[in-house]
């Protein structure tokens, strides 16, 4: 389905057209990731936005402008997902962003659940390639914040393809 791509492109278009990206350039793999007091960065993901910055006032200014832009475009920003600028840990897109510590990683609860599910799978006598592929997919998502670590999965995916429906 192209619906996710279309939603992403509309989101980017609204943010770009309303000048929000002038206040906070987008955080992408193609641009600089430098965040300064006067230049926060914005990360857009489908229908979510995360603003990173070192100045609470600058981040709040971008957040308020973003909310106004979305509202003017007829798009809803959920109050339940809106967090005022903070240096405390905040869950964003399944990751925990901790401003004071300067870290981004998998939310602890999600990581503990993934470790537990992995132990359960390893304790079984038989597993299918599909089950291995599922758990490896979850691990792949979890280590996206450290992309070079993805290389450890090449052998696992070979197994998963070879034994996709093996149940004995």
C-alpha positions in Angstrom: 0.0 0.0 0.0 1.2 3.5 -0.8 -0.9 5.1 1.9 2.0 5.4 4.4 4.1 7.1 1.7 1.3 9.4 0.8 0.7 10.3 4.4 4.4 11.0 4.9 4.6 13.2 1.8 1.5 15.2 2.8 3.0 15.7 6.3 6.3 16.9 4.8 4.5 19.2 2.4 2.4 20.9 5.0 5.4 21.4 7.3 7.6 22.7 4.4 4.9 25.1 3.0 4.1 26.6 6.4 7.7 27.6 7.2 8.2 25.1 10.1 11.2 23.6 8.3 12.8 27.1 8.2 12.7 27.2 12.0 13.7 23.6 12.4 15.3 21.9 9.4 14.3 18.2 9.0 16.4 15.5 10.6 17.1 13.1 7.7 19.9 10.9 6.6 20.7 13.4 3.9 21.3 16.4 6.0 23.2 17.6 9.1 22.1 16.3 12.4 23.6 19.3 14.3 21.2 20.8 16.8 22.0 24.2 18.3 20.3 26.7 20.7 18.9 28.7 17.8 18.3 25.8 15.4 16.3 22.9 16.6 15.6 19.9 14.3 12.3 18.3 13.4 11.8 14.6 12.6 8.7 13.7 10.7 7.4 10.1 10.6 4.1 9.4 8.9 1.8 11.4 11.2 4.2 12.1 14.1 6.7 14.8 14.7 9.6 15.1 17.1 11.4 18.3 17.7 15.0 18.1 19.1 16.8 21.1 20.5 19.0 22.5 23.2 16.8 25.5 23.9 13.4 24.9 25.5 12.1 28.2 24.2 13.2 27.4 20.6 11.7 23.9 20.7 8.4 25.2 22.2 8.3 27.9 19.4 8.7 25.2 16.7 6.1 22.9 18.4 3.5 25.7 18.6 4.1 26.7 15.0 3.8 23.0 14.0 0.5 22.5 15.8 -0.9 25.7 14.3 0.2 24.6 10.8 -1.4 21.2 11.2 -4.6 22.7 12.5 -4.7 25.2 9.6 -4.3 22.3 7.2 -7.3 20.5 8.8 -5.0 17.8 10.3 -5.4 16.9 14.0 -2.6 16.9 16.5 -3.6 14.5 19.3 -3.2 16.3 22.6 -2.5 12.9 24.2 0.6 12.5 22.1 1.8 16.1 22.6 4.6 16.5 25.1 6.0 19.9 26.1 9.7 20.3 25.7 11.6 18.5 28.4 15.0 17.0 29.2 13.3 14.0 30.9 12.9 10.7 29.1 10.1 10.7 26.5 8.9 7.8 24.4 8.9 8.9 20.7 8.1 6.4 17.9 8.8 3.4 20.2 12.1 4.8 21.3 13.1 6.6 24.5 14.7 10.0 23.9 16.4 11.2 27.0 17.5 14.9 26.6 19.5 15.2 29.8 21.5 12.0 29.1 21.7 12.7 25.4 20.6 9.2 24.5 18.1 7.5 22.2 17.2 3.9 22.5 14.5 1.2 22.7 12.0 1.9 25.4 13.0 -0.3 28.4 9.6 -2.1 28.6 9.7 -3.0 24.9 13.3 -4.2 25.2 12.5 -6.4 28.2 9.5 -7.9 26.4 11.7 -8.6 23.4 14.4 -10.3 25.5 11.7 -12.4 27.3 10.1 -13.5 24.0 13.6 -14.4 22.6 14.3 -16.5 25.7 11.0 -18.3 25.3 11.7 -19.0 21.7 15.2 -20.3 22.5 13.8 -22.6 25.2 11.6 -24.5 22.7 12.8 -27.7 21.0 11.5 -26.8 17.6 10.8 -23.5 15.8 9.8 -22.6 12.3 11.7 -20.2 10.1 8.7 -18.0 10.2 8.9 -17.8 14.0 12.6 -17.0 13.8 12.0 -14.4 11.1 9.4 -12.7 13.3 11.6 -12.4 16.4 14.6 -11.3 14.2 12.3 -8.7 12.6 11.5 -7.3 16.1 15.2 -7.3 16.9 16.0 -5.6 13.6 13.6 -2.8 14.5 15.1 -2.5 18.0 18.7 -2.1 16.7 17.9 0.4 14.0 19.4 3.0 16.2 22.7 1.2 15.7 22.4 0.2 12.1 25.8 -1.5 11.6 24.7 -4.1 14.1 22.1 -5.3 11.5 24.9 -7.3 9.8 24.6 -10.0 12.4 21.3 -11.1 11.0 22.4 -12.2 7.5 22.8 -15.9 8.6 19.5 -15.9 10.4 17.5 -14.7 7.4 19.1 -17.5 5.3 17.8 -20.0 7.9 14.4 -18.3 8.0 14.0 -18.5 4.2 15.2 -22.1 4.1 12.9 -23.3 6.9 9.9 -20.9 6.5 7.2 -23.5 7.1 9.2 -26.3 8.7 7.2 -27.5 11.8 8.9 -30.8 12.8 
